[in-house]
Amino acid sequence: MTLPSLVVAVPLLVAVVLAALNKVLPQRLADAVAITAALGASVMCTLLYRGALSDTLVHWFGGWIPRDGVALGIAFVIDPMGAGLATLVSVLVLAALVYSAGYFEQVGTLYHSLLLVFLGAMCGFCLSGDLFNLFVFFELMSAAAFALCGYKNEDPGPVQGALNFAVVNTIGAFLVLDGLALLYAQTGALNLAQIARMVGETGPGGLLITAFVFLTAGFLVKAAIVPFHFWLADAHSVAPTPVCVLFSGVMVELGLYAVVRLYWVIFSAPFDAHEAAFRALLIGAGVLTALLGAVMCFLQRHLKRLLAFSTVSHMGVMLIGFGLLDGDGLAGLSVYAVGHALVKASLFLGAGLLLHRYGSVDELKLHGRARGVPMLAGVFLLGALGLAGLPSFGTFLGESLMSKAAEHHGYGWLSWTTMLAAAITGAAVLRVTARVFFGWGASPEDAAHEPATDDEAPETRGGRHRLPLVMLVPTVLLALAGLFSGLTPGFSAAAHWAAERTHDRPAYVARVLEGTQVPRVPAPRPEDRRELLKALMHGGMSGAIALLLATLAVSRPRRQLRGAFLLHGLRQVHSGHVGDYVAWLTVGIAVLGLSSVLLLR
């Protein structure tokens, strides 16, 4: 079976060819080659996902299969969650490449090469069953991301944003490498299943706890969980708009996916006796991230920073789904991640269309200027409703699954917390929609009362009297996919099946090391009418709160909504200075380490 290898090899090989022909290949031909490679990766990932629904697929490179339960070779382990995430990655890269074909008037083939390297690395990250190769793909993905973030290096802003991004995430990478080394020192193995079998026989010793802290903190940096989140808005505000689709749509989710994978495969058995305490710790971090990200989102007027902070908030909601530490919460996280990725990708592409046509992504400077673009207004309206978690969106379905799991564990109040966070982020986008597309609220002159914001230089030249179809079509399709993602037949059942496979540690170990077929779990029972009505009520209330907050924000001068000392302090903390970000990262590591020691002593 060579398909798993090709998923990674094809994008990387095409990236090398494009880089080699950088000076001779016409841009349109480079666009076509890169789009074809991404399309091929999407098809291959879809085939892998369909195969993984029947049974977990294990591909041993070079035929080095385990002997007597000992793994010496390198494996890809393709289960529904990993293969599904790889499919989402490839589809969003495909959308970004199609969009880029009309977005940049002049762009070198190195841009296409970087996107394809990013694609190959992310797919390898999703499928890897080896801890060291997980790190290698993590670093390859990061290197491509740093370069893409600073792609417009003729301006100082992208260079500074890329530097902040690189410094913070490189520290995260060193943490991952340290954790990897500690696990190898204890077990002498790098295969995840082999490590799981060996640490499952021991208790939570000091070496294992330290490895857990380093690995978790390192990947939570990539996931932009508070207080590791500061780099995200800086990177989004300066990166090319199609790249932001990948940063917010899939890259941060991959950081959380790594934490999910490592916890359930390696650490769940030795930490089993302390599950309730870990649940409280993870949920607390998720609630803090969801609410702080939502508030910071509402304070922004730069559209890409606004959307970046909404990603921070929704990553907090996803962390809550994982923190519930059961199948329903994990299923809800999976559904929510897909719905969020589709909605957020469409909103970023919509912001890019505004930048293309009007030369700005500043909410107040765009006041009323987009009245004649109803289709784009519809994209932003759908995006706002999707972020707020209204019915039919994947975010609604995912949140309802997580809320049911939270009630089971005595955390019924979490549904109101996640609803509030979703409503605030939805309100921020509704406010933008009202101002930019309908001209409601404060006039552009009120921008003089606002704190200064660095607007983004246009990334396109000429042709701004219209919106190119090659840019508009993927934007609209992603918005519609987000709208109907919660209504896809069998989506919830597939998510439950993927979640059960993910946290069934013994089955994973037996499948990888012994080739035992993974048993099919029964489909979840359908929700009864009372649960459905409750979920619909929460979705409706979230939309109503979002509408109320947006109305208040549009009708009142913004300076009155920003005067609170606490809000001013939050904005000051997000200073843009990399030294401050490293200091907060250090605080986060210390808190996580101390909490883990206290919980496991």
C-alpha positions as CSV (number, residue, x, y, z in Angstrom):
1,M,0.0,0.0,0.0
2,T,1.8,3.1,-1.3
3,L,-1.0,5.6,-0.9
4,P,0.0,6.9,2.5
5,S,3.5,7.6,1.3
6,L,2.2,9.4,-1.8
7,V,0.1,11.8,0.3
8,V,3.3,13.3,1.7
9,A,5.7,12.6,-1.2
10,V,3.7,14.1,-4.1
11,P,3.3,17.6,-2.6
12,L,7.0,17.6,-1.5
13,L,8.3,16.4,-4.8
14,V,6.2,18.9,-6.7
15,A,7.4,21.7,-4.4
16,V,11.0,20.8,-5.2
17,V,10.3,20.9,-9.0
18,L,8.6,24.3,-8.7
19,A,11.5,25.7,-6.6
20,A,14.0,24.4,-9.1
21,L,12.1,26.0,-12.0
22,N,11.5,29.2,-10.1
23,K,13.1,31.5,-12.7
24,V,11.8,29.9,-15.8
25,L,8.3,28.7,-15.0
26,P,5.4,31.1,-15.9
27,Q,3.2,32.0,-13.0
28,R,0.0,30.6,-14.5
29,L,1.7,27.3,-15.2
30,A,3.0,27.2,-11.6
31,D,-0.5,27.9,-10.3
32,A,-1.9,25.0,-12.4
33,V,0.8,22.5,-11.3
34,A,0.4,23.4,-7.6
35,I,-3.4,23.2,-7.8
36,T,-3.2,19.8,-9.4
37,A,-0.8,18.6,-6.7
38,A,-3.1,19.8,-4.0
39,L,-6.1,18.3,-5.8
40,G,-4.3,14.9,-6.0
41,A,-3.5,15.1,-2.3
42,S,-7.2,15.8,-1.5
43,V,-8.3,12.8,-3.5
44,M,-5.7,10.5,-1.8
45,C,-6.6,11.7,1.7
46,T,-10.3,11.2,1.0
47,L,-9.6,7.6,-0.1
48,L,-7.5,7.0,3.0
49,Y,-10.3,8.4,5.2
50,R,-12.8,6.1,3.6
51,G,-10.6,3.1,4.2
52,A,-9.9,4.1,7.8
53,L,-13.6,4.2,8.5
54,S,-13.6,0.4,8.2
55,D,-10.4,-0.3,10.1
56,T,-7.3,1.5,11.2
57,L,-4.7,1.3,8.4
58,V,-1.0,0.7,9.3
59,H,1.7,1.3,6.7
60,W,5.3,0.2,7.7
61,F,7.9,1.8,5.5
62,G,10.3,-0.6,3.9
63,G,8.3,-3.6,5.2
64,W,9.8,-3.3,8.7
65,I,6.8,-4.7,10.5
66,P,7.0,-5.5,14.3
67,R,8.5,-8.8,15.5
68,D,7.2,-10.2,18.8
69,G,5.5,-6.9,19.6
70,V,8.6,-4.8,19.1
71,A,8.5,-2.0,16.6
72,L,11.8,-1.1,14.9
73,G,10.5,0.5,11.7
74,I,8.6,3.7,11.0
75,A,4.9,3.6,10.5
76,F,2.0,5.7,9.4
77,V,-1.1,4.9,11.4
78,I,-4.2,6.0,9.5
79,D,-7.3,6.2,11.7
80,P,-10.5,8.2,11.0
81,M,-9.5,11.3,13.0
82,G,-6.0,11.6,11.5
83,A,-7.1,10.9,8.0
84,G,-10.1,13.2,8.3
85,L,-7.8,16.0,9.5
86,A,-5.4,15.4,6.6
87,T,-8.4,15.6,4.2
88,L,-9.4,18.9,5.7
89,V,-5.8,20.2,5.4
90,S,-5.6,19.3,1.7
91,V,-9.0,20.8,0.9
92,L,-8.1,24.1,2.5
93,V,-4.6,24.2,0.8
94,L,-6.4,23.5,-2.5
95,A,-8.8,26.4,-1.8
96,A,-5.9,28.7,-0.8
97,L,-4.0,27.9,-4.0
98,V,-7.1,28.5,-6.2
99,Y,-7.7,31.8,-4.5
100,S,-4.0,32.8,-4.8
101,A,-4.2,32.3,-8.6
102,G,-6.3,35.5,-8.7
103,Y,-5.1,37.2,-5.6
104,F,-1.4,37.9,-6.4
105,E,-0.7,39.7,-9.6
106,Q,2.9,38.7,-9.3
107,V,4.2,35.9,-7.0
108,G,7.2,33.6,-7.4
109,T,6.9,29.9,-7.6
110,L,8.6,29.7,-4.2
111,Y,5.2,30.7,-2.7
112,H,3.7,27.6,-4.3
113,S,6.6,25.5,-3.1
114,L,6.1,26.7,0.4
115,L,2.4,26.0,0.4
116,L,3.0,22.5,-0.9
117,V,5.7,21.8,1.7
118,F,3.3,23.0,4.3
119,L,0.7,20.6,2.9
120,G,3.0,17.6,2.8
121,A,4.3,18.3,6.4
122,M,0.8,18.7,7.8
123,C,-0.4,15.5,6.2
124,G,2.6,13.6,7.5
125,F,2.0,15.1,10.9
126,C,-1.6,13.8,10.9
127,L,-0.6,10.3,9.8
128,S,2.6,9.7,11.7
129,G,2.7,6.9,14.2
130,D,6.3,7.6,15.3
131,L,7.0,10.3,17.9
132,F,10.3,11.5,16.3
133,N,8.7,11.8,12.9
134,L,5.9,13.7,14.4
135,F,8.5,16.2,15.6
136,V,10.2,16.2,12.2
137,F,6.9,17.0,10.4
138,F,6.1,19.5,13.1
139,E,9.4,21.4,12.3
140,L,9.0,21.2,8.6
141,M,5.5,22.6,8.9
142,S,6.8,25.4,11.2
143,A,9.7,26.3,8.8
144,A,7.3,26.7,5.9
145,A,4.8,28.6,8.1
146,F,7.5,31.1,9.2
147,A,8.6,31.7,5.6
148,L,5.0,32.2,4.5
149,C,4.2,34.5,7.3
150,G,7.1,36.8,6.3
151,Y,6.6,36.3,2.6
152,K,6.1,40.1,2.0
153,N,9.6,40.8,3.4
154,E,9.9,44.1,1.6
155,D,7.9,45.6,4.5
156,P,9.1,45.6,8.1
157,G,5.7,44.5,9.5
158,P,5.7,40.9,8.0
159,V,9.3,40.5,9.1
160,Q,8.5,41.4,12.7
161,G,5.4,39.3,12.8
162,A,7.3,36.3,11.3
163,L,10.0,36.8,13.9
164,N,7.6,36.8,16.8
165,F,6.0,33.7,15.3
166,A,9.3,32.0,14.8
167,V,10.8,32.7,18.2
168,V,7.8,31.6,20.3
169,N,7.1,28.5,18.2
170,T,10.8,27.5,18.1
171,I,10.7,27.5,21.9
172,G,7.7,25.3,21.7
173,A,9.6,23.0,19.3
174,F,12.5,22.7,21.8
175,L,10.0,21.7,24.5
176,V,8.7,19.0,22.2
177,L,12.2,17.7,21.5
178,D,13.0,17.7,25.2
179,G,9.8,15.7,26.0
180,L,10.6,13.3,23.2
181,A,14.1,12.8,24.5
182,L,12.8,12.0,28.0
183,L,10.4,9.4,26.7
184,Y,13.1,7.8,24.7
185,A,15.4,7.8,27.7
186,Q,12.7,6.0,29.7
187,T,11.5,3.5,27.1
188,G,14.1,3.3,24.4
189,A,11.3,3.5,21.8
190,L,9.9,6.1,19.4
191,N,6.9,4.3,18.0
192,L,3.8,5.7,19.8
193,A,2.3,2.2,20.4
194,Q,5.6,0.8,21.7
195,I,6.0,3.7,24.1
196,A,2.3,3.3,25.2
197,R,2.9,-0.4,26.0
198,M,6.0,0.3,28.0
199,V,4.8,3.3,30.1
200,G,1.4,1.6,30.7
201,E,3.3,-0.8,33.0
202,T,4.6,2.0,35.2
203,G,3.2,4.8,37.4
204,P,3.4,8.5,36.8
205,G,7.1,9.0,37.8
206,G,9.0,12.3,37.6
207,L,10.5,11.6,34.2
208,L,7.1,10.8,32.7
209,I,5.5,13.9,34.3
210,T,8.2,16.1,32.9
211,A,7.9,14.6,29.5
212,F,4.2,15.2,29.6
213,V,4.6,18.9,30.6
214,F,7.2,19.6,27.9
215,L,5.2,17.8,25.1
216,T,1.9,19.4,26.1
217,A,3.3,22.9,26.5
218,G,5.2,22.6,23.2
219,F,2.1,21.6,21.2
220,L,-0.2,24.0,23.0
221,V,2.0,26.8,21.7
222,K,1.1,25.8,18.2
223,A,-2.6,25.5,19.3
224,A,-2.5,29.1,20.6
225,I,-3.9,28.3,24.0
226,V,-3.7,31.0,26.6
227,P,-1.0,32.1,27.7
228,F,0.8,30.6,24.6
229,H,-1.4,32.5,22.1
230,F,0.3,35.9,21.7
231,W,2.0,35.1,18.4
232,L,-1.2,34.2,16.5
233,A,-2.7,37.7,16.0
234,D,0.7,39.1,15.0
235,A,1.2,36.4,12.4
236,H,-2.3,36.7,11.0
237,S,-2.1,40.5,10.6
238,V,1.0,40.4,8.3
239,A,0.8,37.0,6.5
240,P,-0.7,36.8,3.0
241,T,-4.5,36.3,3.3
242,P,-4.6,32.8,1.7
243,V,-2.0,31.7,4.2
244,C,-4.1,32.9,7.1
245,V,-6.7,30.4,6.0
246,L,-4.3,27.6,6.8
247,F,-3.0,29.1,10.0
248,S,-6.4,29.5,11.5
249,G,-8.2,26.7,9.7
250,V,-5.9,23.8,10.3
251,M,-2.4,24.6,11.8
252,V,-3.6,25.5,15.3
253,E,-6.0,22.5,15.3
254,L,-2.9,20.3,14.5
255,G,-1.3,21.5,17.7
256,L,-4.4,20.4,19.7
257,Y,-4.6,17.2,17.7
258,A,-1.0,16.3,18.8
259,V,-2.0,16.8,22.5
260,V,-5.1,14.6,22.0
261,R,-3.1,11.9,20.3
262,L,-0.3,11.8,22.8
263,Y,-2.5,11.9,25.8
264,W,-4.8,9.1,24.8
265,V,-2.1,6.8,23.4
266,I,0.8,7.4,25.9
267,F,-0.3,9.2,29.1
268,S,-3.9,8.1,29.7
269,A,-3.0,4.8,31.3
270,P,-0.4,6.0,33.8
271,F,-2.5,9.1,34.6
272,D,-5.8,7.2,34.8
273,A,-6.3,7.6,38.5
274,H,-6.0,11.3,38.3
275,E,-8.4,11.8,35.3
276,A,-10.9,14.0,37.2
277,A,-8.2,16.4,38.3
278,F,-6.8,16.6,34.8
279,R,-10.3,17.2,33.5
280,A,-10.7,20.2,35.8
281,L,-7.2,21.6,34.7
282,L,-7.9,21.3,31.0
283,I,-11.4,22.7,31.2
284,G,-10.1,25.7,33.2
285,A,-7.5,26.4,30.6
286,G,-10.2,26.0,27.9
287,V,-12.6,28.4,29.5
288,L,-9.9,31.0,30.1
289,T,-8.8,30.8,26.4
290,A,-12.4,30.9,25.1
291,L,-13.4,34.0,27.1
292,L,-10.2,36.0,26.7
293,G,-10.0,35.3,23.0
294,A,-13.6,36.4,22.6
295,V,-13.1,39.7,24.4
296,M,-9.9,40.4,22.5
297,C,-11.8,39.6,19.3
298,F,-14.5,42.1,20.1
299,L,-11.9,44.9,20.7
300,Q,-10.3,44.7,17.3
301,R,-10.9,46.8,14.2
302,H,-8.3,45.2,12.0
303,L,-10.3,42.4,10.4
304,K,-7.5,39.8,10.3
305,R,-6.5,40.4,13.9
306,L,-10.2,40.2,14.8
307,L,-10.5,36.8,13.1
308,A,-7.3,35.6,14.7
309,F,-8.5,36.3,18.2
310,S,-11.8,34.6,17.4
311,T,-9.6,31.5,16.5
312,V,-8.0,31.7,19.9
313,S,-11.5,31.7,21.5
314,H,-12.7,28.8,19.5
315,M,-9.5,26.9,20.2
316,G,-10.5,27.3,23.9
317,V,-13.9,25.7,23.1
318,M,-12.1,22.8,21.4
319,L,-9.8,22.4,24.4
320,I,-12.9,22.0,26.5
321,G,-14.1,19.2,24.3
322,F,-10.8,17.4,24.7
323,G,-10.7,18.3,28.4
324,L,-13.9,16.3,29.1
325,L,-11.8,13.2,28.4
326,D,-14.4,11.0,26.9
327,G,-15.8,10.0,23.5
328,D,-18.7,12.4,23.3
329,G,-16.4,15.4,24.1
330,L,-13.8,14.2,21.5
331,A,-16.6,13.7,18.9
332,G,-17.9,17.2,19.6
333,L,-14.3,18.6,19.2
334,S,-13.9,16.8,15.8
335,V,-17.2,18.2,14.4
336,Y,-16.6,21.6,15.9
337,A,-13.1,21.7,14.3
338,V,-14.4,21.0,10.8
339,G,-17.2,23.6,11.1
340,H,-14.9,26.2,12.5
341,A,-12.3,25.6,9.8
342,L,-14.8,26.0,6.9
343,V,-16.3,29.1,8.4
344,K,-13.0,30.8,9.4
345,A,-11.5,30.0,6.0
346,S,-14.4,31.7,4.2
347,L,-14.1,34.8,6.5
348,F,-10.4,35.2,5.9
349,L,-10.9,34.9,2.1
350,G,-13.6,37.4,2.4
351,A,-11.3,39.8,4.2
352,G,-8.8,39.3,1.4
353,L,-11.5,40.3,-1.1
354,L,-12.1,43.5,0.8
355,L,-8.3,44.2,0.8
356,H,-8.2,43.5,-2.9
357,R,-11.1,45.8,-3.8
358,Y,-10.8,48.6,-1.2
359,G,-7.2,48.4,-0.1
360,S,-8.0,48.1,3.6
361,V,-9.0,45.7,6.3
362,D,-9.7,48.4,8.8
363,E,-13.4,48.2,10.0
364,L,-13.9,51.9,10.3
365,K,-12.0,52.9,7.2
366,L,-14.3,50.5,5.2
367,H,-17.4,52.0,6.7
368,G,-20.2,51.7,4.1
369,R,-17.8,51.2,1.2
370,A,-18.9,47.7,0.4
371,R,-22.6,48.4,0.0
372,G,-22.7,47.1,-3.6
373,V,-21.2,43.7,-2.9
374,P,-24.2,41.6,-1.6
375,M,-22.5,38.2,-2.2
376,L,-19.6,39.1,0.0
377,A,-22.0,40.6,2.6
378,G,-23.7,37.2,2.6
379,V,-20.4,35.4,3.3
380,F,-19.7,37.6,6.3
381,L,-23.2,37.2,7.6
382,L,-23.0,33.4,7.3
383,G,-19.6,33.5,8.9
384,A,-20.9,35.5,11.9
385,L,-23.8,33.1,12.4
386,G,-21.4,30.1,12.1
387,L,-19.1,31.5,14.7
388,A,-22.1,32.1,17.0
389,G,-23.0,28.4,16.6
390,L,-26.5,28.6,15.0
391,P,-28.2,25.4,13.9
392,S,-27.1,23.8,10.6
393,F,-23.5,24.8,11.2
394,G,-20.9,22.3,12.3
395,T,-20.0,24.5,15.2
396,F,-23.6,24.1,16.5
397,L,-23.5,20.3,16.2
398,G,-20.1,20.1,17.8
399,E,-21.0,22.3,20.7
400,S,-24.2,20.3,21.3
401,L,-22.2,17.1,21.6
402,M,-19.7,18.7,23.9
403,S,-22.5,20.1,26.1
404,K,-24.0,16.7,26.5
405,A,-20.7,15.3,27.6
406,A,-20.2,18.2,30.0
407,E,-23.5,17.5,31.7
408,H,-22.6,13.9,32.1
409,H,-19.5,14.9,34.1
410,G,-21.3,17.5,36.2
411,Y,-20.1,20.5,34.1
412,G,-23.5,21.6,32.9
413,W,-22.5,25.3,33.2
414,L,-20.0,24.9,30.4
415,S,-22.7,25.1,27.7
416,W,-23.4,28.6,28.8
417,T,-19.7,29.6,28.9
418,T,-19.1,28.3,25.3
419,M,-22.3,29.9,24.2
420,L,-21.2,33.3,25.5
421,A,-17.7,33.0,23.9
422,A,-19.3,32.0,20.6
423,A,-21.9,34.9,20.8
424,I,-19.1,37.5,21.4
425,T,-17.1,36.3,18.4
426,G,-20.2,36.2,16.2
427,A,-21.1,39.7,17.4
428,A,-17.8,41.1,16.4
429,V,-18.2,39.8,12.8
430,L,-21.9,40.9,12.7
431,R,-20.7,44.4,13.8
432,V,-18.2,44.4,10.9
433,T,-20.9,43.3,8.5
434,A,-23.3,46.1,9.6
435,R,-20.6,48.8,9.3
436,V,-18.8,47.7,6.2
437,F,-21.6,46.4,4.0
438,F,-24.6,48.5,5.2
439,G,-22.9,51.7,6.5
440,W,-24.6,51.5,9.9
441,G,-23.2,53.1,13.1
442,A,-20.2,55.3,13.6
443,S,-18.9,57.4,10.6
444,P,-15.3,57.1,9.4
445,E,-14.4,60.3,11.2
446,D,-14.8,58.4,14.5
447,A,-11.6,56.5,13.6
448,A,-9.7,59.5,14.9
449,H,-10.9,58.6,18.5
450,E,-9.6,55.0,18.1
451,P,-6.2,53.7,19.0
452,A,-3.9,53.6,16.0
453,T,-3.9,50.5,14.0
454,D,-1.5,49.5,11.2
455,D,-3.6,48.8,8.1
456,E,-2.3,46.2,5.7
457,A,-0.9,47.1,2.3
458,P,-2.8,45.7,-0.6
459,E,-1.5,42.4,-2.0
460,T,-2.9,42.9,-5.4
461,R,-2.7,45.7,-8.0
462,G,-5.3,46.8,-10.5
463,G,-8.6,45.2,-11.4
464,R,-10.3,46.3,-8.1
465,H,-13.5,47.3,-9.7
466,R,-14.6,43.7,-9.6
467,L,-14.1,40.6,-7.5
468,P,-12.4,37.9,-9.6
469,L,-14.4,34.6,-9.8
470,V,-11.3,32.6,-9.0
471,M,-11.3,34.3,-5.7
472,L,-15.0,34.6,-5.1
473,V,-15.9,31.0,-5.8
474,P,-13.8,29.3,-3.1
475,T,-14.9,31.9,-0.6
476,V,-18.6,31.3,-1.3
477,L,-18.2,27.5,-1.5
478,L,-16.4,27.4,1.9
479,A,-19.1,29.5,3.5
480,L,-21.9,27.2,2.1
481,A,-19.9,24.1,3.2
482,G,-19.7,25.6,6.7
483,L,-23.5,26.3,6.7
484,F,-24.4,22.8,5.8
485,S,-21.7,21.0,7.7
486,G,-23.9,20.4,10.7
487,L,-26.6,18.7,8.4
488,T,-24.3,16.2,6.7
489,P,-25.8,12.7,7.0
490,G,-23.8,10.5,9.2
491,F,-21.3,13.2,10.3
492,S,-22.1,12.8,14.0
493,A,-21.9,9.0,13.8
494,A,-18.6,9.1,12.0
495,A,-17.2,11.6,14.6
496,H,-18.2,9.3,17.4
497,W,-16.6,6.3,15.6
498,A,-13.4,8.3,15.1
499,A,-13.4,9.5,18.8
500,E,-13.9,5.9,20.1
501,R,-10.9,4.8,17.9
502,T,-8.8,7.7,19.1
503,H,-9.2,7.1,22.9
504,D,-9.2,3.3,22.8
505,R,-5.6,2.9,23.7
506,P,-5.4,-0.9,24.0
507,A,-7.0,-1.3,20.5
508,Y,-4.5,1.2,19.0
509,V,-1.5,-0.6,20.5
510,A,-2.8,-4.1,19.5
511,R,-3.5,-2.9,15.9
512,V,-0.1,-1.3,15.4
513,L,2.1,-3.9,17.1
514,E,0.2,-7.1,16.5
515,G,-2.0,-6.3,13.5
516,T,-5.2,-7.0,15.4
517,Q,-8.3,-5.7,13.7
518,V,-10.0,-2.9,15.6
519,P,-13.6,-3.9,16.6
520,R,-16.4,-1.7,15.4
521,V,-18.2,0.1,18.1
522,P,-22.0,0.5,18.1
523,A,-23.4,3.7,16.6
524,P,-24.4,6.3,19.2
525,R,-28.0,6.5,20.0
526,P,-29.8,9.4,18.4
527,E,-30.6,12.4,20.5
528,D,-34.0,12.5,22.0
529,R,-36.4,15.4,21.4
530,R,-35.6,17.1,24.7
531,E,-31.8,17.1,24.0
532,L,-32.4,18.4,20.5
533,L,-34.7,21.2,21.7
534,K,-32.2,22.2,24.3
535,A,-29.4,22.4,21.8
536,L,-31.6,24.5,19.4
537,M,-32.5,26.8,22.3
538,H,-28.8,27.3,23.1
539,G,-28.0,28.0,19.4
540,G,-30.9,30.5,19.1
541,M,-29.8,32.2,22.3
542,S,-26.3,32.5,21.1
543,G,-27.4,34.1,17.9
544,A,-29.7,36.5,19.8
545,I,-26.9,37.5,22.1
546,A,-24.6,38.1,19.2
547,L,-27.2,40.2,17.5
548,L,-27.8,42.3,20.7
549,L,-24.1,42.9,21.2
550,A,-23.5,43.8,17.6
551,T,-26.4,46.3,17.7
552,L,-25.1,47.9,20.9
553,A,-21.6,48.1,19.4
554,V,-22.9,49.7,16.2
555,S,-25.3,52.1,17.9
556,R,-22.8,53.4,20.5
557,P,-19.5,55.1,20.0
558,R,-16.8,52.5,20.2
559,R,-14.7,54.6,22.7
560,Q,-17.5,54.2,25.3
561,L,-17.2,50.4,24.9
562,R,-13.5,50.4,25.4
563,G,-13.0,52.6,28.4
564,A,-12.8,49.9,31.1
565,F,-9.5,49.6,32.8
566,L,-9.5,45.8,32.5
567,L,-10.0,46.0,28.7
568,H,-7.2,48.5,28.4
569,G,-5.0,46.2,30.4
570,L,-5.7,43.3,28.1
571,R,-4.7,45.3,25.1
572,Q,-1.5,46.4,26.8
573,V,-0.6,42.8,27.6
574,H,-0.8,42.0,23.9
575,S,2.1,44.4,23.2
576,G,3.7,42.9,20.1
577,H,7.1,42.5,21.9
578,V,8.5,39.1,21.6
579,G,10.2,39.3,25.0
580,D,6.8,39.7,26.7
581,Y,5.5,36.7,24.8
582,V,8.4,34.6,25.9
583,A,7.9,35.7,29.5
584,W,4.2,34.7,29.3
585,L,5.2,31.4,27.7
586,T,7.5,30.7,30.6
587,V,4.7,31.5,33.1
588,G,2.5,29.0,31.2
589,I,5.1,26.2,31.4
590,A,5.6,26.8,35.1
591,V,1.9,26.7,35.8
592,L,1.3,23.6,33.8
593,G,4.3,21.9,35.4
594,L,3.3,22.8,38.9
595,S,-0.3,21.8,38.3
596,S,0.8,18.4,36.9
597,V,3.1,17.7,39.8
598,L,0.4,18.6,42.4
599,L,-2.2,16.5,40.6
600,L,0.0,13.4,40.2
601,R,1.9,13.4,43.5
